[in-house]
């Protein structure tokens, strides 16, 4: 499938890319509308350095492109990505790995873990689908497409007691590549879901995303992730065909977390990406703007990201 940035986001992507290019040259080169308030691993640490950013279109020929796909994110691309992340007005992190899990997930930036918020609705939906069959389909649609909390709570209740529900979601995570995360079963913050407060690192999130398309019963959930409503149309959603799920909410003391789980098609296969930010201004809009900036930069370098395919495609 040809890769392109969705028409309704093209102008925004071009503007972001131009601003990025200007910023990097100096150094060297929406209404949320949700029921929630718009609300083996390799870690790469390198010294930030400037890099030019094309405004639109495909990146120029790069000798690192083939090694990047075969061996992970290349050192030169890692250095440039780290520079981009360091220039954002807030803490931000990105984890990248190929679908199929042939290579370790790589992490970049200064934010590596935080609560899951609504990104955890993806494994929750799959667990409920397995338990409830057709009875769960309407609630799954609302929970994924609109990020509806009431629908997600309905799915949670289908799985039994809070402890049983947490165990069911945790089994989905383990089967899809994340064997480390412990799903929260208790409502630790008044007014918020128990499962949304699960501590979910970006690396573990990307590991889960890298295996999700390889699950034989994930096709419906992935289809819904490609049809998300306006409150989730940011970040890697700008890449045509991307399957995404956003999550957002206030910090315990201050700040506001915005994060996204994405499975993005490239010419070489699919890449799993997890990203998150806590913007300095502490708003949902500022957080999505940062993830849009990072995604615009990544979207012009998709052929340089480690990508893969499942042994048995489910599309």
C-alpha positions in Angstrom: 0.0 0.0 0.0 1.4 3.4 -0.9 2.3 5.5 2.1 1.0 9.1 2.4 0.0 11.5 5.0 -3.8 11.9 5.3 -5.1 14.8 3.3 -6.8 16.5 6.3 -3.5 16.7 8.1 -1.2 17.6 5.2 -1.0 21.3 5.8 -0.4 20.8 9.5 2.4 18.3 8.8 4.1 20.6 6.3 3.9 23.5 8.7 5.4 21.5 11.6 8.1 20.1 9.4 9.1 23.6 8.2 9.3 24.9 11.8 11.4 21.9 12.7 13.8 22.5 9.9 14.2 26.1 11.0 14.9 25.1 14.6 17.4 22.5 13.7 19.2 24.7 11.2 20.2 27.0 14.0 22.0 24.1 15.8 23.6 22.7 12.7 22.0 21.6 9.8 -9.0 20.5 19.5 -11.7 19.9 21.7 -11.1 16.4 23.3 -14.7 15.3 23.1 -14.0 12.2 25.1 -15.7 10.9 28.3 -12.2 11.2 29.8 -10.9 14.8 30.2 -8.6 15.4 27.2 -7.5 13.6 29.6 15.9 -8.4 25.7 15.5 -4.1 25.2 18.0 -1.7 23.7 18.0 1.9 25.1 19.8 4.5 23.0 21.3 7.5 24.6 23.2 9.9 22.4 24.3 13.6 22.6 21.7 15.8 20.8 22.9 17.2 17.5 21.1 19.2 14.8 19.7 17.6 11.6 17.8 19.1 8.7 14.2 18.1 8.3 12.5 17.9 4.8 9.2 19.8 4.8 7.3 17.2 2.9 7.7 14.1 0.7 10.1 11.2 0.9 13.5 11.6 2.6 16.6 12.0 0.4 18.7 8.9 -0.3 20.4 7.8 2.9 23.2 5.2 3.1 21.9 4.2 6.6 18.4 3.3 5.3 19.0 -0.4 4.6 21.0 -1.1 7.8 18.3 0.8 9.8 15.6 -1.6 8.6 17.8 -4.7 9.0 19.4 -3.8 12.4 17.2 -1.3 14.1 17.4 2.5 14.2 20.7 3.5 12.7 23.1 5.6 14.9 22.7 8.7 12.6 18.9 8.5 12.7 19.0 7.9 16.5 21.2 11.0 16.9 18.8 13.1 14.8 15.7 11.8 16.6 17.2 12.5 20.0 17.9 16.1 18.9 14.3 16.5 17.8 13.0 15.2 21.2 15.4 17.4 23.2 14.0 20.5 21.5 10.4 19.9 22.5 8.8 22.0 25.2 8.4 19.2 27.7 9.5 15.7 28.6 9.0 13.3 25.7 9.8 9.7 24.9 9.5 7.3 21.9 9.9 3.6 21.6 10.3 1.9 18.2 10.3 -1.7 17.1 9.4 -3.9 14.1 6.1 -5.7 14.0 6.9 -9.4 14.4 9.5 -8.6 17.1 12.5 -9.7 15.1 14.6 -6.9 16.7 14.6 -5.4 20.3 12.6 -2.3 20.8 14.7 0.9 21.1 13.9 3.8 23.4 14.7 7.5 22.9 14.1 10.6 24.9 13.7 11.5 28.6 10.3 9.9 29.3 10.3 6.2 29.5 7.3 5.2 31.6 4.0 6.5 33.1 0.4 5.4 33.5 -1.4 3.9 30.5 -4.5 6.0 30.5 -6.7 4.9 27.6 -4.0 3.1 25.6 -4.7 0.1 27.9 -8.1 -0.1 26.3 -6.5 -2.0 23.4 -5.6 -5.1 25.4 -8.8 -4.7 27.4 -10.9 -4.8 24.2 -9.2 -7.9 23.0 -9.7 -9.6 26.4 -13.4 -8.7 26.4 -13.8 -9.9 22.8 -12.4 -13.3 23.8 -14.7 -13.5 26.9 -17.9 -11.9 25.6 -17.9 -12.6 21.9 -20.5 -10.6 19.9 -22.0 -9.2 23.2 -18.9 -7.1 23.6 -18.6 -5.7 20.1 -20.6 -2.5 20.6 -18.7 -1.6 23.7 -15.4 -2.4 22.1 -16.2 0.0 19.2 -17.0 2.8 21.6 -14.0 2.1 23.8 -11.5 2.2 20.9 -13.0 4.6 18.4 -14.3 7.2 20.8 -12.2 6.2 23.8 -15.4 6.1 25.8 -14.8 5.3 29.5 -18.2 4.0 30.3 -17.9 1.4 27.5 -14.4 0.4 28.7 -15.8 -0.1 32.3 -18.5 -2.3 30.7 -15.8 -4.4 29.1 -13.9 -4.6 32.4 -17.0 -5.8 34.2 -17.4 -8.6 31.6 -14.2 -10.1 32.8 -15.3 -10.8 36.4 -14.0 -9.3 39.6 -11.4 -6.5 39.4 -8.6 -9.1 40.1 -10.0 -11.5 37.4 -10.3 -8.6 34.9 -6.8 -7.4 35.5 -5.5 -11.0 35.1 -7.4 -11.4 31.8 -5.9 -8.1 30.4 -2.5 -9.1 31.6 -2.7 -12.4 29.7 -3.4 -10.5 26.5 -0.3 -8.3 27.1 1.8 -11.4 27.7 0.6 -13.2 24.6 1.2 -10.1 22.6 4.8 -9.5 23.7 4.7 -7.6 27.0 5.5 -10.0 29.8 6.5 -7.3 32.3 3.5 -5.1 32.9 1.2 -5.7 35.9 -2.3 -4.5 35.2 -3.8 -2.3 38.0 -6.9 -3.9 39.5 -7.8 -1.3 42.1 -9.1 2.2 41.6 -6.1 4.1 43.0 -7.3 7.5 42.0 -10.9 8.7 42.6 -12.7 9.5 39.4 -10.4 7.4 37.1 -10.5 3.8 36.0 -8.3 1.2 37.7 -6.9 -0.2 34.5 -6.1 3.3 33.2 -3.6 3.8 36.1 -1.6 0.7 35.0 2.1 1.7 34.9 3.0 0.9 31.2 6.5 1.7 29.9 6.9 2.9 26.4 9.1 -0.1 25.6 6.6 -2.5 26.9 3.8 -0.7 25.0 5.8 -1.0 21.8 6.5 -4.6 22.5 2.8 -5.3 22.8 2.0 -3.3 19.7 4.7 -5.2 17.8 2.9 -8.5 18.3 -0.7 -7.3 18.2 -1.2 -7.8 14.4 0.2 -11.3 14.8 -2.7 -12.4 17.1 -5.3 -14.3 15.1 -8.2 -12.5 16.7 -6.9 -8.9 16.6 -8.2 -7.9 13.2 -11.4 -6.2 14.5 -9.5 -4.2 17.1 -6.9 -3.1 14.6 -9.7 -2.1 12.1 -11.2 0.1 14.8 -7.8 1.7 15.6 -7.7 2.8 12.0 -11.1 4.5 12.4 -10.6 6.5 15.6 -12.7 9.7 16.2 -11.4 13.2 16.1 -10.2 13.2 19.8 -7.5 10.7 18.7 -6.6 12.0 15.3 -3.1 13.3 16.2 0.4 11.8 16.4 1.1 8.9 14.0 -2.6 9.0 12.9 -1.3 11.4 10.2 0.2 8.4 8.3 -2.4 6.8 6.1 -3.3 3.3 7.3 -1.9 3.7 10.8 -3.7 2.0 13.6 -3.6 4.1 16.7 -5.0 4.5 20.3 -4.4 7.6 22.4 -4.4 8.0 26.1 -4.4 11.2 28.2 -5.0 12.5 31.6 -3.7 14.8 34.5 -0.8 13.9 36.7 -1.2 13.2 40.4 0.3 16.5 41.4 0.7 18.6 38.2 1.3 18.2 34.5 -0.7 16.4 31.9 0.3 13.2 30.1 -0.5 12.5 26.5 0.5 9.2 25.0 -0.1 7.0 21.9 0.2 3.4 20.8 0.6 3.0 17.0 1.2 0.4 14.3 2.4 2.2 11.2 2.7 0.8 7.7 5.9 1.4 5.8 7.3 0.2 2.4 9.3 -2.5 4.3 6.5 -3.8 6.6 4.9 -2.4 9.8 6.6 -0.6 12.7 5.3 -0.4 16.3 5.7 3.0 17.9 4.8 4.1 21.4 5.2 7.8 22.4 4.3 10.0 25.3 4.9 13.5 26.5 4.2 15.8 29.5 4.2 19.3 28.0 5.6 22.2 30.0 2.3 24.0 29.7 0.4 21.0 31.1 -2.5 20.8 28.7 -3.9 18.2 26.3 -3.5 20.5 23.3 0.2 21.2 24.1 0.8 17.5 24.5 -0.8 16.5 21.2 1.1 19.3 19.4 4.4 17.8 20.6 3.4 14.4 19.4 2.3 15.8 16.1 5.8 17.4 15.7 7.6 14.2 16.5 5.3 12.2 14.2 5.7 14.6 11.4 9.5 14.1 11.6 9.2 10.3 11.8 6.6 10.2 8.9 9.3 11.5 6.5 11.7 8.7 7.6 9.5 5.7 7.7 11.7 3.7 5.3 14.6 4.1 7.8 12.6 2.6 10.7 12.9 -1.1 11.7 9.8 -2.8 10.2 8.5 -6.3 10.0 5.6 -8.6 9.2 3.8 -11.4 11.0 4.2 -15.0 9.9 0.5 -15.0 9.3 -1.0 -11.6 8.4 -4.4 -10.8 9.8 -5.4 -7.8 7.6 
